[in-house]
């Protein structure tokens, strides 16, 4: 699963781009996600990213350099999930839709996560609370 919280420059709108795929994410699949993110939002983006190895690979760095017209990446310090608004979103979904879930399949887990994402999508105040909790402003 991969997700991005997108906050409008007007400070009133928030969107979530969510994707599931089989297997693990790597630099290739994350580049695909970033293309989908750009297609979905069709705007300039500032991406706040943690230190996942796929985020730092040579291939990813080359991709980021080639996309500077629409993409700026700000790196979080190591071991700082509390500074990442997306971690707050995942914590909320894990504490609600995924809490005590005993799914028989990955698909059931993905559906429960999707329900949580949909709930947050319908509550811009909650999405902005994740930004505030991380100590960030627009």
N, CA, C and O atoms as CSV, one atom per row, in Angstrom:
chain,resi,resn,atom,element,x,y,z
A,1,UNK,N,N,0.846,-1.178,0.000
A,1,UNK,CA,C,0.000,0.000,0.000
A,1,UNK,C,C,0.887,1.233,0.000
A,1,UNK,O,O,1.935,1.272,0.644
A,2,UNK,N,N,0.452,2.205,-0.715
A,2,UNK,CA,C,1.150,3.483,-0.735
A,2,UNK,C,C,0.097,4.582,-0.746
A,2,UNK,O,O,-0.953,4.454,-1.375
A,3,UNK,N,N,0.398,5.653,-0.046
A,3,UNK,CA,C,-0.560,6.761,0.019
A,3,UNK,C,C,0.187,8.080,0.101
A,3,UNK,O,O,1.310,8.163,0.598
A,4,UNK,N,N,-0.474,9.097,-0.400
A,4,UNK,CA,C,0.041,10.456,-0.294
A,4,UNK,C,C,-1.094,11.361,0.147
A,4,UNK,O,O,-2.207,11.277,-0.373
A,5,UNK,N,N,-0.811,12.216,1.101
A,5,UNK,CA,C,-1.735,13.271,1.503
A,5,UNK,C,C,-1.330,14.511,0.726
A,5,UNK,O,O,-0.162,14.901,0.732
A,6,UNK,N,N,-2.279,15.121,0.069
A,6,UNK,CA,C,-2.008,16.318,-0.726
A,6,UNK,C,C,-2.846,17.463,-0.178
A,6,UNK,O,O,-4.069,17.362,-0.078
A,7,UNK,N,N,-2.177,18.543,0.171
A,7,UNK,CA,C,-2.850,19.707,0.739
A,7,UNK,C,C,-2.835,20.830,-0.275
A,7,UNK,O,O,-1.792,21.158,-0.840
A,8,UNK,N,N,-4.003,21.421,-0.503
A,8,UNK,CA,C,-4.108,22.519,-1.448
A,8,UNK,C,C,-3.439,23.774,-0.930
A,8,UNK,O,O,-3.424,24.032,0.274
A,9,UNK,N,N,-2.891,24.543,-1.835
A,9,UNK,CA,C,-2.229,25.793,-1.445
A,9,UNK,C,C,-3.209,26.774,-0.823
A,9,UNK,O,O,-2.798,27.715,-0.144
A,10,UNK,N,N,-4.504,26.563,-1.047
A,10,UNK,CA,C,-5.524,27.433,-0.448
A,10,UNK,C,C,-5.755,27.133,1.031
A,10,UNK,O,O,-6.490,27.847,1.714
A,11,UNK,N,N,-5.114,26.060,1.518
A,11,UNK,CA,C,-5.209,25.633,2.925
A,11,UNK,C,C,-6.608,25.195,3.333
A,11,UNK,O,O,-6.929,25.148,4.521
A,12,UNK,N,N,-7.436,24.878,2.350
A,12,UNK,CA,C,-8.792,24.414,2.656
A,12,UNK,C,C,-9.052,23.020,2.141
A,12,UNK,O,O,-9.902,22.311,2.680
A,13,UNK,N,N,-8.344,22.612,1.114
A,13,UNK,CA,C,-8.622,21.317,0.513
A,13,UNK,C,C,-7.492,20.337,0.801
A,13,UNK,O,O,-6.322,20.710,0.882
A,14,UNK,N,N,-7.877,19.081,0.953
A,14,UNK,CA,C,-6.910,18.003,1.148
A,14,UNK,C,C,-7.396,16.799,0.354
A,14,UNK,O,O,-8.593,16.522,0.281
A,15,UNK,N,N,-6.450,16.100,-0.232
A,15,UNK,CA,C,-6.784,14.908,-1.007
A,15,UNK,C,C,-5.840,13.790,-0.613
A,15,UNK,O,O,-4.738,14.024,-0.117
A,16,UNK,N,N,-6.299,12.570,-0.846
A,16,UNK,CA,C,-5.473,11.393,-0.600
A,16,UNK,C,C,-5.401,10.597,-1.898
A,16,UNK,O,O,-6.415,10.318,-2.538
A,17,UNK,N,N,-4.188,10.245,-2.263
A,17,UNK,CA,C,-3.976,9.335,-3.384
A,17,UNK,C,C,-3.496,8.030,-2.762
A,17,UNK,O,O,-2.503,8.003,-2.035
A,18,UNK,N,N,-4.208,6.957,-3.055
A,18,UNK,CA,C,-3.975,5.661,-2.411
A,18,UNK,C,C,-3.855,4.587,-3.480
A,18,UNK,O,O,-4.587,4.588,-4.469
A,19,UNK,N,N,-2.916,3.667,-3.263
A,19,UNK,CA,C,-2.688,2.614,-4.236
A,19,UNK,C,C,-2.262,1.342,-3.513
A,19,UNK,O,O,-1.501,1.391,-2.547
A,20,UNK,N,N,-2.753,0.219,-3.981
A,20,UNK,CA,C,-2.259,-1.071,-3.504
A,20,UNK,C,C,-1.683,-1.815,-4.695
A,20,UNK,O,O,-2.106,-1.621,-5.835
A,21,UNK,N,N,-0.719,-2.661,-4.414
A,21,UNK,CA,C,-0.127,-3.487,-5.465
A,21,UNK,C,C,0.444,-4.736,-4.818
A,21,UNK,O,O,0.813,-4.720,-3.644
A,22,UNK,N,N,0.515,-5.807,-5.574
A,22,UNK,CA,C,1.116,-7.022,-5.005
A,22,UNK,C,C,2.613,-6.840,-4.811
A,22,UNK,O,O,3.257,-6.103,-5.558
A,23,UNK,N,N,3.152,-7.498,-3.827
A,23,UNK,CA,C,4.590,-7.439,-3.576
A,23,UNK,C,C,4.993,-6.153,-2.884
A,23,UNK,O,O,4.151,-5.370,-2.444
A,24,UNK,N,N,6.286,-5.953,-2.799
A,24,UNK,CA,C,6.842,-4.791,-2.108
A,24,UNK,C,C,7.049,-3.642,-3.088
A,24,UNK,O,O,7.214,-3.851,-4.290
A,25,UNK,N,N,7.037,-2.437,-2.553
A,25,UNK,CA,C,7.365,-1.273,-3.364
A,25,UNK,C,C,8.882,-1.183,-3.498
A,25,UNK,O,O,9.627,-1.487,-2.566
A,26,UNK,N,N,9.314,-0.761,-4.673
A,26,UNK,CA,C,10.725,-0.482,-4.923
A,26,UNK,C,C,10.793,0.823,-5.702
A,26,UNK,O,O,9.772,1.476,-5.917
A,27,UNK,N,N,11.987,1.203,-6.123
A,27,UNK,CA,C,12.082,2.497,-6.806
A,27,UNK,C,C,11.251,2.533,-8.082
A,27,UNK,O,O,10.656,3.567,-8.388
A,28,UNK,N,N,11.191,1.447,-8.827
A,28,UNK,CA,C,10.399,1.425,-10.050
A,28,UNK,C,C,8.907,1.618,-9.763
A,28,UNK,O,O,8.251,2.429,-10.417
A,29,UNK,N,N,8.377,0.887,-8.802
A,29,UNK,CA,C,6.947,1.012,-8.498
A,29,UNK,C,C,6.639,2.355,-7.840
A,29,UNK,O,O,5.542,2.885,-8.012
A,30,UNK,N,N,7.583,2.910,-7.094
A,30,UNK,CA,C,7.365,4.234,-6.501
A,30,UNK,C,C,7.388,5.331,-7.565
A,30,UNK,O,O,6.658,6.317,-7.456
A,31,UNK,N,N,8.209,5.167,-8.573
A,31,UNK,CA,C,8.198,6.127,-9.685
A,31,UNK,C,C,6.851,6.064,-10.395
A,31,UNK,O,O,6.300,7.099,-10.768
A,32,UNK,N,N,6.319,4.866,-10.584
A,32,UNK,CA,C,4.981,4.728,-11.158
A,32,UNK,C,C,3.945,5.436,-10.279
A,32,UNK,O,O,3.051,6.113,-10.787
A,33,UNK,N,N,4.072,5.272,-8.947
A,33,UNK,CA,C,3.146,5.937,-8.029
A,33,UNK,C,C,3.257,7.457,-8.153
A,33,UNK,O,O,2.244,8.156,-8.142
A,34,UNK,N,N,4.479,7.966,-8.270
A,34,UNK,CA,C,4.657,9.413,-8.401
A,34,UNK,C,C,4.055,9.927,-9.708
A,34,UNK,O,O,3.485,11.017,-9.738
A,35,UNK,N,N,4.174,9.162,-10.774
A,35,UNK,CA,C,3.510,9.556,-12.024
A,35,UNK,C,C,1.996,9.587,-11.829
A,35,UNK,O,O,1.329,10.519,-12.279
A,36,UNK,N,N,1.451,8.563,-11.155
A,36,UNK,CA,C,0.006,8.526,-10.896
A,36,UNK,C,C,-0.405,9.698,-10.009
A,36,UNK,O,O,-1.466,10.289,-10.213
A,37,UNK,N,N,0.424,10.036,-9.030
A,37,UNK,CA,C,0.158,11.164,-8.143
A,37,UNK,C,C,0.100,12.459,-8.952
A,37,UNK,O,O,-0.809,13.269,-8.771
A,38,UNK,N,N,1.071,12.649,-9.840
A,38,UNK,CA,C,1.093,13.850,-10.672
A,38,UNK,C,C,-0.115,13.889,-11.600
A,38,UNK,O,O,-0.733,14.940,-11.774
A,39,UNK,N,N,-0.452,12.751,-12.194
A,39,UNK,CA,C,-1.625,12.695,-13.079
A,39,UNK,C,C,-2.902,13.032,-12.309
A,39,UNK,O,O,-3.775,13.735,-12.817
A,40,UNK,N,N,-3.002,12.528,-11.089
A,40,UNK,CA,C,-4.200,12.756,-10.267
A,40,UNK,C,C,-4.318,14.223,-9.844
A,40,UNK,O,O,-5.402,14.803,-9.892
A,41,UNK,N,N,-3.213,14.806,-9.436
A,41,UNK,CA,C,-3.255,16.161,-8.877
A,41,UNK,C,C,-2.996,17.238,-9.926
A,41,UNK,O,O,-3.470,18.366,-9.789
A,42,UNK,N,N,-2.250,16.895,-10.969
A,42,UNK,CA,C,-1.971,17.819,-12.065
A,42,UNK,C,C,-1.533,19.192,-11.570
A,42,UNK,O,O,-2.082,20.217,-11.973
A,43,UNK,N,N,-0.547,19.194,-10.699
A,43,UNK,CA,C,-0.063,20.453,-10.133
A,43,UNK,C,C,1.371,20.245,-9.680
A,43,UNK,O,O,1.876,19.122,-9.674
A,44,UNK,N,N,2.024,21.338,-9.301
A,44,UNK,CA,C,3.348,21.239,-8.704
A,44,UNK,C,C,3.201,20.639,-7.310
A,44,UNK,O,O,2.244,20.935,-6.595
A,45,UNK,N,N,4.162,19.790,-6.929
A,45,UNK,CA,C,4.084,19.094,-5.658
A,45,UNK,C,C,5.356,19.264,-4.853
A,45,UNK,O,O,6.458,19.281,-5.402
A,46,UNK,N,N,5.193,19.389,-3.552
A,46,UNK,CA,C,6.303,19.249,-2.627
A,46,UNK,C,C,6.046,17.965,-1.863
A,46,UNK,O,O,5.039,17.838,-1.166
A,47,UNK,N,N,6.951,17.022,-1.992
A,47,UNK,CA,C,6.810,15.704,-1.400
A,47,UNK,C,C,7.671,15.640,-0.145
A,47,UNK,O,O,8.868,15.924,-0.192
A,48,UNK,N,N,7.063,15.270,0.969
A,48,UNK,CA,C,7.797,15.079,2.217
A,48,UNK,C,C,8.040,13.586,2.342
A,48,UNK,O,O,7.097,12.798,2.420
A,49,UNK,N,N,9.321,13.198,2.362
A,49,UNK,CA,C,9.659,11.787,2.274
A,49,UNK,C,C,10.586,11.353,3.381
A,49,UNK,O,O,11.466,12.099,3.810
A,50,UNK,N,N,10.373,10.121,3.843
A,50,UNK,CA,C,11.250,9.548,4.856
A,50,UNK,C,C,12.457,8.906,4.174
A,50,UNK,O,O,12.661,9.077,2.972
A,51,UNK,N,N,13.236,8.182,4.929
A,51,UNK,CA,C,14.494,7.649,4.418
A,51,UNK,C,C,14.433,6.239,3.877
A,51,UNK,O,O,15.458,5.559,3.843
A,52,UNK,N,N,13.271,5.770,3.451
A,52,UNK,CA,C,13.165,4.442,2.869
A,52,UNK,C,C,14.228,4.287,1.778
A,52,UNK,O,O,14.396,5.189,0.958
A,53,UNK,N,N,14.945,3.165,1.754
A,53,UNK,CA,C,16.000,3.013,0.742
A,53,UNK,C,C,15.538,3.276,-0.694
A,53,UNK,O,O,16.293,3.836,-1.489
A,54,UNK,N,N,14.325,2.886,-1.031
A,54,UNK,CA,C,13.818,3.142,-2.394
A,54,UNK,C,C,13.678,4.631,-2.671
A,54,UNK,O,O,13.747,5.055,-3.825
A,55,UNK,N,N,13.484,5.420,-1.638
A,55,UNK,CA,C,13.367,6.868,-1.811
A,55,UNK,C,C,14.728,7.499,-2.099
A,55,UNK,O,O,14.802,8.600,-2.643
A,56,UNK,N,N,15.807,6.798,-1.733
A,56,UNK,CA,C,17.155,7.363,-1.860
A,56,UNK,C,C,17.984,6.722,-2.970
A,56,UNK,O,O,19.143,7.093,-3.154
A,57,UNK,N,N,17.429,5.782,-3.704
A,57,UNK,CA,C,18.211,5.048,-4.705
A,57,UNK,C,C,18.711,5.986,-5.808
A,57,UNK,O,O,18.168,7.072,-6.008
A,58,UNK,N,N,19.740,5.554,-6.506
A,58,UNK,CA,C,20.271,6.347,-7.617
A,58,UNK,C,C,19.199,6.572,-8.687
A,58,UNK,O,O,19.073,7.664,-9.240
A,59,UNK,N,N,18.444,5.531,-8.960
A,59,UNK,CA,C,17.386,5.656,-9.965
A,59,UNK,C,C,16.345,6.689,-9.531
A,59,UNK,O,O,15.897,7.498,-10.344
A,60,UNK,N,N,15.962,6.664,-8.259
A,60,UNK,CA,C,14.973,7.628,-7.761
A,60,UNK,C,C,15.547,9.040,-7.795
A,60,UNK,O,O,14.852,9.982,-8.176
A,61,UNK,N,N,16.790,9.191,-7.404
A,61,UNK,CA,C,17.411,10.521,-7.432
A,61,UNK,C,C,17.435,11.078,-8.848
A,61,UNK,O,O,17.161,12.260,-9.057
A,62,UNK,N,N,17.763,10.226,-9.827
A,62,UNK,CA,C,17.777,10.669,-11.223
A,62,UNK,C,C,16.365,11.051,-11.668
A,62,UNK,O,O,16.181,12.050,-12.364
A,63,UNK,N,N,15.380,10.266,-11.272
A,63,UNK,CA,C,13.998,10.579,-11.622
A,63,UNK,C,C,13.599,11.928,-11.036
A,63,UNK,O,O,13.040,12.769,-11.740
A,64,UNK,N,N,13.879,12.138,-9.760
A,64,UNK,CA,C,13.509,13.400,-9.098
A,64,UNK,C,C,14.159,14.586,-9.810
A,64,UNK,O,O,13.503,15.599,-10.050
A,65,UNK,N,N,15.443,14.465,-10.149
A,65,UNK,CA,C,16.121,15.557,-10.869
A,65,UNK,C,C,15.446,15.843,-12.204
A,65,UNK,O,O,15.368,16.995,-12.631
A,66,UNK,N,N,14.960,14.796,-12.862
A,66,UNK,CA,C,14.342,14.985,-14.184
A,66,UNK,C,C,12.921,15.550,-14.101
A,66,UNK,O,O,12.346,15.919,-15.126
A,67,UNK,N,N,12.353,15.621,-12.904
A,67,UNK,CA,C,10.969,16.072,-12.743
A,67,UNK,C,C,10.871,17.405,-11.998
A,67,UNK,O,O,9.804,17.741,-11.484
A,68,UNK,N,N,11.937,18.150,-11.933
A,68,UNK,CA,C,11.963,19.386,-11.131
A,68,UNK,C,C,10.922,20.418,-11.530
A,68,UNK,O,O,10.599,21.299,-10.732
A,69,UNK,N,N,10.394,20.334,-12.730
A,69,UNK,CA,C,9.374,21.313,-13.144
A,69,UNK,C,C,8.099,21.182,-12.314
A,69,UNK,O,O,7.339,22.143,-12.192
A,70,UNK,N,N,7.860,20.005,-11.745
A,70,UNK,CA,C,6.636,19.814,-10.955
A,70,UNK,C,C,6.868,19.180,-9.589
A,70,UNK,O,O,5.944,19.142,-8.777
A,71,UNK,N,N,8.080,18.679,-9.307
A,71,UNK,CA,C,8.310,17.916,-8.084
A,71,UNK,C,C,9.488,18.453,-7.282
A,71,UNK,O,O,10.598,18.596,-7.795
A,72,UNK,N,N,9.223,18.746,-6.016
A,72,UNK,CA,C,10.254,19.113,-5.051
A,72,UNK,C,C,10.171,18.091,-3.925
A,72,UNK,O,O,9.079,17.779,-3.453
A,73,UNK,N,N,11.306,17.570,-3.495
A,73,UNK,CA,C,11.319,16.586,-2.415
A,73,UNK,C,C,12.024,17.176,-1.209
A,73,UNK,O,O,13.145,17.675,-1.308
A,74,UNK,N,N,11.355,17.111,-0.075
A,74,UNK,CA,C,11.939,17.501,1.211
A,74,UNK,C,C,12.102,16.223,2.021
A,74,UNK,O,O,11.146,15.467,2.193
A,75,UNK,N,N,13.284,15.988,2.507
A,75,UNK,CA,C,13.578,14.758,3.245
A,75,UNK,C,C,13.354,14.959,4.740
A,75,UNK,O,O,13.719,15.988,5.309
A,76,UNK,N,N,12.757,13.972,5.347
A,76,UNK,CA,C,12.615,13.962,6.792
A,76,UNK,C,C,13.910,13.449,7.409
A,76,UNK,O,O,14.621,12.662,6.783
A,77,UNK,N,N,14.225,13.883,8.624
A,77,UNK,CA,C,15.381,13.290,9.302
A,77,UNK,C,C,15.111,11.816,9.596
A,77,UNK,O,O,13.960,11.382,9.631
A,78,UNK,N,N,16.162,11.066,9.804
A,78,UNK,CA,C,16.016,9.643,10.106
A,78,UNK,C,C,15.212,9.408,11.376
A,78,UNK,O,O,15.305,10.174,12.335
A,79,UNK,N,N,14.432,8.352,11.368
A,79,UNK,CA,C,13.651,7.918,12.534
A,79,UNK,C,C,12.760,9.028,13.074
A,79,UNK,O,O,12.754,9.295,14.275
A,80,UNK,N,N,12.014,9.669,12.195
A,80,UNK,CA,C,11.137,10.770,12.610
A,80,UNK,C,C,9.724,10.588,12.059
A,80,UNK,O,O,9.210,11.486,11.391
A,81,UNK,N,N,9.084,9.445,12.325
A,81,UNK,CA,C,7.735,9.257,11.789
A,81,UNK,C,C,6.730,10.273,12.324
A,81,UNK,O,O,5.712,10.538,11.684
A,82,UNK,N,N,7.013,10.839,13.489
A,82,UNK,CA,C,6.108,11.840,14.059
A,82,UNK,C,C,6.086,13.133,13.241
A,82,UNK,O,O,5.196,13.961,13.430
A,83,UNK,N,N,7.048,13.317,12.338
A,83,UNK,CA,C,7.087,14.504,11.482
A,83,UNK,C,C,6.424,14.266,10.133
A,83,UNK,O,O,6.382,15.169,9.297
A,84,UNK,N,N,5.904,13.062,9.913
A,84,UNK,CA,C,5.326,12.694,8.624
A,84,UNK,C,C,3.807,12.606,8.742
A,84,UNK,O,O,3.304,11.699,9.405
A,85,UNK,N,N,3.059,13.522,8.118
A,85,UNK,CA,C,1.600,13.494,8.215
A,85,UNK,C,C,0.978,12.180,7.757
A,85,UNK,O,O,-0.058,11.774,8.284
A,86,UNK,N,N,1.592,11.511,6.788
A,86,UNK,CA,C,1.045,10.242,6.304
A,86,UNK,C,C,1.086,9.176,7.401
A,86,UNK,O,O,0.213,8.309,7.453
A,87,UNK,N,N,2.083,9.233,8.269
A,87,UNK,CA,C,2.144,8.276,9.377
A,87,UNK,C,C,0.959,8.471,10.315
A,87,UNK,O,O,0.429,7.500,10.855
A,88,UNK,N,N,0.541,9.717,10.512
A,88,UNK,CA,C,-0.655,9.971,11.317
A,88,UNK,C,C,-1.892,9.385,10.676
A,88,UNK,O,O,-2.762,8.841,11.356
A,89,UNK,N,N,-1.964,9.502,9.360
A,89,UNK,CA,C,-3.094,8.926,8.641
A,89,UNK,C,C,-3.108,7.413,8.792
A,89,UNK,O,O,-4.150,6.829,9.088
A,90,UNK,N,N,-1.946,6.768,8.589
A,90,UNK,CA,C,-1.889,5.315,8.734
A,90,UNK,C,C,-2.234,4.904,10.158
A,90,UNK,O,O,-2.948,3.921,10.361
A,91,UNK,N,N,-1.742,5.637,11.141
A,91,UNK,CA,C,-2.070,5.320,12.533
A,91,UNK,C,C,-3.567,5.384,12.786
A,91,UNK,O,O,-4.118,4.559,13.516
A,92,UNK,N,N,-4.215,6.360,12.184
A,92,UNK,CA,C,-5.661,6.507,12.337
A,92,UNK,C,C,-6.394,5.328,11.709
A,92,UNK,O,O,-7.328,4.791,12.304
A,93,UNK,N,N,-5.982,4.923,10.516
A,93,UNK,CA,C,-6.619,3.786,9.834
A,93,UNK,C,C,-6.351,2.488,10.615
A,93,UNK,O,O,-7.243,1.654,10.769
A,94,UNK,N,N,-5.127,2.330,11.097
A,94,UNK,CA,C,-4.797,1.120,11.865
A,94,UNK,C,C,-5.576,1.056,13.172
A,94,UNK,O,O,-5.925,-0.027,13.641
A,95,UNK,N,N,-5.842,2.204,13.748
A,95,UNK,CA,C,-6.572,2.241,15.017
A,95,UNK,C,C,-8.079,2.155,14.861
A,95,UNK,O,O,-8.795,2.004,15.851
A,96,UNK,N,N,-8.568,2.249,13.643
A,96,UNK,CA,C,-10.022,2.227,13.404
A,96,UNK,C,C,-10.384,1.021,12.540
A,96,UNK,O,O,-10.789,-0.014,13.069
A,97,UNK,N,N,-10.246,1.136,11.240
A,97,UNK,CA,C,-10.680,0.075,10.325
A,97,UNK,C,C,-9.854,-1.208,10.457
A,97,UNK,O,O,-10.384,-2.304,10.276
A,98,UNK,N,N,-8.573,-1.080,10.768
A,98,UNK,CA,C,-7.728,-2.273,10.844
A,98,UNK,C,C,-7.577,-2.810,12.267
A,98,UNK,O,O,-6.989,-3.873,12.468
A,99,UNK,N,N,-8.102,-2.086,13.252
A,99,UNK,CA,C,-7.987,-2.537,14.641
A,99,UNK,C,C,-8.727,-3.858,14.821
A,99,UNK,O,O,-9.899,-3.981,14.462
A,100,UNK,N,N,-8.043,-4.821,15.368
A,100,UNK,CA,C,-8.618,-6.140,15.662
A,100,UNK,C,C,-9.134,-6.869,14.423
A,100,UNK,O,O,-9.911,-7.816,14.547
A,101,UNK,N,N,-8.718,-6.446,13.241
A,101,UNK,CA,C,-9.137,-7.115,12.016
A,101,UNK,C,C,-8.383,-8.440,11.901
A,101,UNK,O,O,-7.159,-8.479,12.023
A,102,UNK,N,N,-9.096,-9.482,11.673
A,102,UNK,CA,C,-8.505,-10.805,11.461
A,102,UNK,C,C,-8.916,-11.260,10.063
A,102,UNK,O,O,-9.777,-12.125,9.896
A,103,UNK,N,N,-8.289,-10.664,9.085
A,103,UNK,CA,C,-8.657,-10.920,7.688
A,103,UNK,C,C,-8.120,-12.269,7.235
A,103,UNK,O,O,-7.054,-12.709,7.666
A,104,UNK,N,N,-8.870,-12.907,6.367
A,104,UNK,CA,C,-8.447,-14.177,5.794
A,104,UNK,C,C,-7.581,-13.984,4.561
A,104,UNK,O,O,-6.824,-14.877,4.180
A,105,UNK,N,N,-7.693,-12.809,3.934
A,105,UNK,CA,C,-6.935,-12.551,2.711
A,105,UNK,C,C,-6.341,-11.145,2.736
A,105,UNK,O,O,-6.789,-10.269,3.476
A,106,UNK,N,N,-5.339,-10.962,1.920
A,106,UNK,CA,C,-4.754,-9.627,1.739
A,106,UNK,C,C,-5.817,-8.683,1.192
A,106,UNK,O,O,-5.872,-7.513,1.571
A,107,UNK,N,N,-6.649,-9.189,0.309
A,107,UNK,CA,C,-7.702,-8.360,-0.292
A,107,UNK,C,C,-8.636,-7.798,0.780
A,107,UNK,O,O,-9.047,-6.641,0.687
A,108,UNK,N,N,-8.974,-8.585,1.784
A,108,UNK,CA,C,-9.838,-8.090,2.863
A,108,UNK,C,C,-9.148,-6.974,3.642
A,108,UNK,O,O,-9.783,-5.990,4.021
A,109,UNK,N,N,-7.861,-7.127,3.876
A,109,UNK,CA,C,-7.104,-6.063,4.550
A,109,UNK,C,C,-7.060,-4.807,3.697
A,109,UNK,O,O,-7.219,-3.699,4.209
A,110,UNK,N,N,-6.845,-4.976,2.393
A,110,UNK,CA,C,-6.808,-3.831,1.477
A,110,UNK,C,C,-8.158,-3.128,1.442
A,110,UNK,O,O,-8.214,-1.899,1.396
A,111,UNK,N,N,-9.243,-3.892,1.462
A,111,UNK,CA,C,-10.582,-3.286,1.459
A,111,UNK,C,C,-10.828,-2.497,2.746
A,111,UNK,O,O,-11.417,-1.417,2.707
A,112,UNK,N,N,-10.383,-3.026,3.876
A,112,UNK,CA,C,-10.546,-2.308,5.140
A,112,UNK,C,C,-9.716,-1.025,5.129
A,112,UNK,O,O,-10.181,0.021,5.581
A,113,UNK,N,N,-8.487,-1.106,4.613
A,113,UNK,CA,C,-7.650,0.094,4.515
A,113,UNK,C,C,-8.304,1.113,3.589
A,113,UNK,O,O,-8.303,2.309,3.881
A,114,UNK,N,N,-8.857,0.647,2.481
A,114,UNK,CA,C,-9.538,1.552,1.556
A,114,UNK,C,C,-10.710,2.247,2.236
A,114,UNK,O,O,-10.941,3.434,2.006
A,115,UNK,N,N,-11.446,1.528,3.065
A,115,UNK,CA,C,-12.568,2.132,3.798
A,115,UNK,C,C,-12.056,3.241,4.720
A,115,UNK,O,O,-12.690,4.290,4.836
A,116,UNK,N,N,-10.927,3.020,5.369
A,116,UNK,CA,C,-10.344,4.054,6.225
A,116,UNK,C,C,-9.888,5.261,5.432
A,116,UNK,O,O,-10.100,6.401,5.846
A,117,UNK,N,N,-9.263,5.014,4.295
A,117,UNK,CA,C,-8.828,6.114,3.434
A,117,UNK,C,C,-10.041,6.913,2.969
A,117,UNK,O,O,-10.014,8.144,2.964
A,118,UNK,N,N,-11.106,6.213,2.579
A,118,UNK,CA,C,-12.323,6.900,2.141
A,118,UNK,C,C,-12.916,7.742,3.269
A,118,UNK,O,O,-13.394,8.852,3.033
A,119,UNK,N,N,-12.884,7.217,4.486
A,119,UNK,CA,C,-13.405,7.975,5.636
A,119,UNK,C,C,-12.618,9.271,5.812
A,119,UNK,O,O,-13.204,10.333,6.019
A,120,UNK,N,N,-11.304,9.184,5.730
A,120,UNK,CA,C,-10.460,10.369,5.906
A,120,UNK,C,C,-10.626,11.323,4.729
A,120,UNK,O,O,-10.605,12.539,4.916
A,121,UNK,N,N,-10.791,10.790,3.519
A,121,UNK,CA,C,-11.014,11.640,2.341
A,121,UNK,C,C,-12.220,12.541,2.529
A,121,UNK,O,O,-12.247,13.666,2.030
A,122,UNK,N,N,-13.209,12.051,3.244
A,122,UNK,CA,C,-14.441,12.809,3.449
A,122,UNK,C,C,-14.377,13.749,4.639
A,122,UNK,O,O,-15.386,14.347,5.012
A,123,UNK,N,N,-13.202,13.886,5.236
A,123,UNK,CA,C,-13.044,14.734,6.418
A,123,UNK,C,C,-11.760,15.555,6.294
A,123,UNK,O,O,-10.724,15.179,6.841
A,124,UNK,N,N,-11.832,16.673,5.577
A,124,UNK,CA,C,-10.645,17.509,5.362
A,124,UNK,C,C,-10.054,17.994,6.678
A,124,UNK,O,O,-8.836,18.140,6.786
A,125,UNK,N,N,-10.896,18.247,7.688
A,125,UNK,CA,C,-10.375,18.686,8.984
A,125,UNK,C,C,-9.454,17.628,9.577
A,125,UNK,O,O,-8.413,17.957,10.147
A,126,UNK,N,N,-9.832,16.359,9.445
A,126,UNK,CA,C,-8.989,15.280,9.954
A,126,UNK,C,C,-7.677,15.221,9.183
A,126,UNK,O,O,-6.616,15.062,9.786
A,127,UNK,N,N,-7.733,15.348,7.870
A,127,UNK,CA,C,-6.513,15.334,7.059
A,127,UNK,C,C,-5.579,16.477,7.465
A,127,UNK,O,O,-4.364,16.288,7.525
A,128,UNK,N,N,-6.133,17.656,7.742
A,128,UNK,CA,C,-5.302,18.776,8.181
A,128,UNK,C,C,-4.792,18.577,9.607
A,128,UNK,O,O,-3.747,19.115,9.971
A,129,UNK,N,N,-5.518,17.813,10.410
A,129,UNK,CA,C,-5.040,17.509,11.762
A,129,UNK,C,C,-3.735,16.713,11.706
A,129,UNK,O,O,-2.866,16.895,12.558
A,130,UNK,N,N,-3.590,15.839,10.717
A,130,UNK,CA,C,-2.335,15.086,10.572
A,130,UNK,C,C,-1.168,16.017,10.263
A,130,UNK,O,O,-0.053,15.806,10.740
A,131,UNK,N,N,-1.427,17.038,9.470
A,131,UNK,CA,C,-0.403,18.036,9.148
A,131,UNK,C,C,-0.013,18.820,10.396
A,131,UNK,O,O,1.171,19.006,10.677
A,132,UNK,N,N,-1.007,19.274,11.134
A,132,UNK,CA,C,-0.741,20.033,12.369
A,132,UNK,C,C,-0.012,19.186,13.408
A,132,UNK,O,O,0.912,19.658,14.071
A,133,UNK,N,N,-0.438,17.929,13.541
A,133,UNK,CA,C,0.191,17.034,14.515
A,133,UNK,C,C,1.676,16.825,14.211
A,133,UNK,O,O,2.486,16.641,15.119
A,134,UNK,N,N,2.017,16.854,12.932
A,134,UNK,CA,C,3.406,16.722,12.526
A,134,UNK,C,C,4.195,18.004,12.732
A,134,UNK,O,O,5.410,18.030,12.540
A,135,UNK,N,N,3.488,19.092,13.132
A,135,UNK,CA,C,4.145,20.364,13.358
A,135,UNK,C,C,4.448,21.120,12.079
A,135,UNK,O,O,5.325,21.983,12.056
A,136,UNK,N,N,3.720,20.796,11.005
A,136,UNK,CA,C,3.966,21.420,9.712
A,136,UNK,C,C,2.838,22.369,9.341
A,136,UNK,O,O,1.697,22.204,9.772
A,137,UNK,N,N,3.171,23.345,8.549
A,137,UNK,CA,C,2.168,24.279,8.018
A,137,UNK,C,C,2.438,24.435,6.531
A,137,UNK,O,O,3.501,24.072,6.028
A,138,UNK,N,N,1.455,24.980,5.850
A,138,UNK,CA,C,1.612,25.228,4.410
A,138,UNK,C,C,2.227,26.583,4.180
A,138,UNK,O,O,2.440,26.978,3.034
